[in-house]
Amino acid sequence: MTNSFKRAASSVLAISLGLGLAACGGGVESNNYSLNSVKQPVVERNNYVLDLQTSPSGLDAMEQARLNDWFDMLDLGYGDRVAIDTAVMSPAVREDVAEAAGRYGILVAEGAPVTQGYVDPGNVRVVVTRSTAYVPGCPDWSEGYGFHKDNYTSDGFGCAVNGNIAAMVANPEHLLEGAEGTGETVVMSSNRAIESYREQEPTGAGGLPQVASDGN
């Protein structure tokens, strides 16, 4: 495994799904008297990079095989972001990378994140950004009782709901910015189906079939 497999840059972005983060004073966390959860999901991004040698015609067969094996090793899938980092973008190289990523249902994104090191001349850097979501400090069973005489919210409040959201969201990036529309109007397509159903002639509109009682 080359060094390019091992280089990874991480950044942590904390998101707030509600208000009411507990205030800190004098290094001691104060009690939370609201119904807003202090335990909030955190989205962590990891950048994985692979440097490939290019040619005027794009990526040769060996470099394409390296790229495919790398995608397979990363188990590339929904929620991952693939970008290309290079000083001069070659349409042929982009087409080869896009074809490899397309086998996993991923489109090549515009613009690449900042990574460590430099891209050598004649090379191209493929960057896969993968996000994960979790709730720090959960579960929190530090309190040995469930009743508080001061009527404040328990320290573990929100761990179940926010932990399940972080675990089940298909793309953790949606916790930060939400999902973008595809441009397709679902209402129009659904209305066409409804109109077609309503405009169809009822099956009993032609009356009942005439059947002779003598069987002829």
C-alpha positions as CSV (number, residue, x, y, z in Angstrom):
1,M,0.0,0.0,0.0
2,T,1.5,3.3,-1.0
3,N,1.6,6.5,1.0
4,S,-1.2,7.9,-1.0
5,F,-3.5,5.3,0.4
6,K,-2.6,6.3,3.9
7,R,-2.9,10.1,3.7
8,A,-6.2,11.2,5.2
9,A,-7.3,14.7,6.3
10,S,-10.1,14.9,8.8
11,S,-12.3,17.8,9.8
12,V,-15.0,17.8,12.4
13,L,-18.2,19.8,12.0
14,A,-20.6,20.1,14.9
15,I,-24.2,20.5,14.0
16,S,-27.0,21.7,16.2
17,L,-30.5,20.2,15.6
18,G,-32.0,22.5,18.3
19,L,-31.2,25.3,20.6
20,G,-30.3,25.2,24.2
21,L,-26.7,24.1,24.5
22,A,-25.9,24.2,28.2
23,A,-23.8,27.2,29.2
24,C,-20.5,26.7,30.9
25,G,-19.3,28.9,33.7
26,G,-16.1,28.6,35.6
27,G,-15.4,25.2,34.0
28,V,-18.6,23.6,35.5
29,E,-21.5,22.7,33.2
30,S,-24.7,24.2,34.4
31,N,-28.0,22.3,34.5
32,N,-30.2,22.2,31.5
33,Y,-33.7,23.4,32.4
34,S,-35.1,23.4,28.9
35,L,-36.4,20.5,26.7
36,N,-33.6,21.1,24.2
37,S,-31.0,18.3,24.0
38,V,-27.4,19.1,24.9
39,K,-26.3,15.9,23.2
40,Q,-26.1,16.8,19.5
41,P,-24.8,14.9,16.5
42,V,-21.4,15.6,15.1
43,V,-20.5,15.1,11.4
44,E,-16.9,14.1,10.7
45,R,-15.4,14.3,7.3
46,N,-12.4,12.1,6.2
47,N,-10.6,12.8,2.9
48,Y,-8.9,9.8,1.2
49,V,-6.5,10.6,-1.7
50,L,-4.9,8.6,-4.5
51,D,-2.4,10.1,-6.9
52,L,-2.4,8.7,-10.5
53,Q,-0.2,9.2,-13.5
54,T,-1.8,10.7,-16.5
55,S,-1.2,10.6,-20.2
56,P,-2.6,12.8,-23.1
57,S,-5.2,10.1,-23.6
58,G,-6.3,10.0,-20.0
59,L,-5.5,7.1,-17.6
60,D,-3.8,4.0,-19.0
61,A,-5.1,0.5,-18.2
62,M,-2.8,0.1,-15.2
63,E,-3.8,3.4,-13.6
64,Q,-7.5,2.6,-14.3
65,A,-7.1,-0.7,-12.5
66,R,-5.5,1.0,-9.5
67,L,-8.3,3.4,-9.3
68,N,-11.0,0.7,-9.6
69,D,-9.2,-1.4,-6.9
70,W,-9.0,1.7,-4.6
71,F,-12.7,2.4,-5.0
72,D,-13.5,-1.2,-4.3
73,M,-11.2,-1.2,-1.2
74,L,-13.0,1.9,0.1
75,D,-16.4,0.3,-0.6
76,L,-17.4,3.4,-2.4
77,G,-21.2,4.1,-2.1
78,Y,-24.0,6.5,-1.5
79,G,-23.0,9.6,0.5
80,D,-19.3,9.5,-0.7
81,R,-18.0,12.5,-2.7
82,V,-15.5,12.0,-5.5
83,A,-13.4,15.0,-6.7
84,I,-10.4,15.5,-8.9
85,D,-7.5,17.8,-7.8
86,T,-5.1,18.8,-10.5
87,A,-3.5,22.0,-11.8
88,V,-4.8,21.5,-15.4
89,M,-7.9,19.5,-15.8
90,S,-7.8,17.0,-18.8
91,P,-11.2,16.1,-20.2
92,A,-9.9,12.6,-20.9
93,V,-8.8,12.1,-17.3
94,R,-12.0,13.4,-15.9
95,E,-14.0,11.1,-18.2
96,D,-11.9,8.0,-17.0
97,V,-12.4,8.9,-13.4
98,A,-16.1,9.6,-13.9
99,E,-16.6,6.3,-15.6
100,A,-14.9,4.4,-12.7
101,A,-17.0,6.3,-10.1
102,G,-20.1,5.8,-12.2
103,R,-19.9,2.1,-11.6
104,Y,-20.7,2.8,-8.0
105,G,-23.4,5.3,-8.7
106,I,-21.3,8.3,-7.9
107,L,-20.9,11.5,-9.9
108,V,-17.6,13.5,-9.9
109,A,-18.1,16.7,-8.0
110,E,-16.9,20.1,-9.0
111,G,-14.0,21.3,-6.9
112,A,-11.8,19.3,-4.6
113,P,-11.1,19.8,-0.9
114,V,-7.7,20.9,0.3
115,T,-5.4,18.0,1.1
116,Q,-1.9,17.6,2.4
117,G,1.1,17.6,0.0
118,Y,1.4,18.7,-3.7
119,V,0.2,17.0,-6.8
120,D,3.3,16.2,-8.9
121,P,3.3,17.4,-12.5
122,G,1.8,14.9,-14.9
123,N,-0.3,13.4,-12.0
124,V,-3.9,13.8,-10.9
125,R,-5.2,13.4,-7.4
126,V,-8.5,11.6,-6.8
127,V,-10.1,12.6,-3.5
128,V,-12.9,10.7,-1.8
129,T,-14.7,12.5,1.0
130,R,-16.6,10.3,3.4
131,S,-18.7,11.7,6.2
132,T,-19.8,9.9,9.4
133,A,-22.2,11.0,12.1
134,Y,-22.3,10.2,15.8
135,V,-23.3,11.8,19.1
136,P,-20.4,12.4,21.5
137,G,-20.9,11.3,25.1
138,C,-23.8,9.0,24.4
139,P,-25.2,7.0,26.0
140,D,-24.8,8.9,29.2
141,W,-25.8,7.0,32.4
142,S,-23.7,9.1,34.7
143,E,-26.7,9.9,36.8
144,G,-27.8,7.1,39.0
145,Y,-31.4,8.3,39.4
146,G,-34.1,9.7,37.2
147,F,-35.7,12.3,39.5
148,H,-34.2,15.8,40.0
149,K,-35.5,18.0,42.8
150,D,-34.5,21.0,40.7
151,N,-36.5,19.7,37.8
152,Y,-33.7,20.0,35.2
153,T,-33.3,17.7,32.2
154,S,-31.1,14.6,32.7
155,D,-27.6,14.6,31.2
156,G,-28.5,11.7,28.8
157,F,-31.6,13.4,27.4
158,G,-31.6,13.3,23.6
159,C,-29.1,10.4,23.3
160,A,-31.7,8.0,22.0
161,V,-33.3,10.2,19.4
162,N,-30.2,12.0,18.1
163,G,-28.2,8.8,18.2
164,N,-30.7,7.0,16.1
165,I,-30.8,9.9,13.6
166,A,-27.0,9.9,13.3
167,A,-27.0,6.1,12.8
168,M,-29.8,5.9,10.3
169,V,-29.2,8.9,8.0
170,A,-28.1,7.7,4.6
171,N,-25.9,10.7,3.9
172,P,-24.6,12.4,7.0
173,E,-24.0,15.6,5.0
174,H,-27.8,16.1,5.0
175,L,-27.6,16.8,8.7
176,L,-25.6,19.9,7.8
177,E,-27.3,21.3,4.8
178,G,-30.2,19.1,3.9
179,A,-30.8,17.3,0.6
180,E,-30.8,19.3,-2.6
181,G,-33.6,18.9,-5.1
182,T,-33.0,17.1,-8.4
183,G,-35.1,19.6,-10.4
184,E,-37.8,17.1,-11.0
185,T,-41.3,18.1,-9.9
186,V,-42.8,15.2,-8.1
187,V,-46.2,16.9,-7.7
188,M,-46.6,17.1,-11.5
189,S,-45.8,13.5,-12.1
190,S,-48.1,12.3,-9.3
191,N,-50.9,14.5,-10.6
192,R,-50.7,12.9,-14.0
193,A,-51.2,9.5,-12.4
194,I,-54.2,10.8,-10.5
195,E,-55.8,12.5,-13.5
196,S,-55.3,9.3,-15.6
197,Y,-57.1,7.3,-12.8
198,R,-60.0,9.7,-12.7
199,E,-60.4,10.0,-16.4
200,Q,-60.7,6.3,-17.0
201,E,-64.1,5.0,-17.8
202,P,-65.6,3.0,-14.9
203,T,-65.7,-0.8,-15.6
204,G,-69.4,-0.9,-15.1
205,A,-70.2,2.0,-17.5
206,G,-71.3,-0.4,-20.3
207,G,-73.9,-2.2,-18.2
208,L,-74.1,-5.8,-17.3
209,P,-73.6,-8.5,-19.9
210,Q,-76.7,-10.2,-21.3
211,V,-76.8,-13.8,-20.3
212,A,-79.6,-16.2,-21.5
213,S,-81.3,-18.2,-18.8
214,D,-81.5,-21.3,-21.0
215,G,-77.8,-21.4,-21.3
216,N,-77.8,-20.8,-25.1
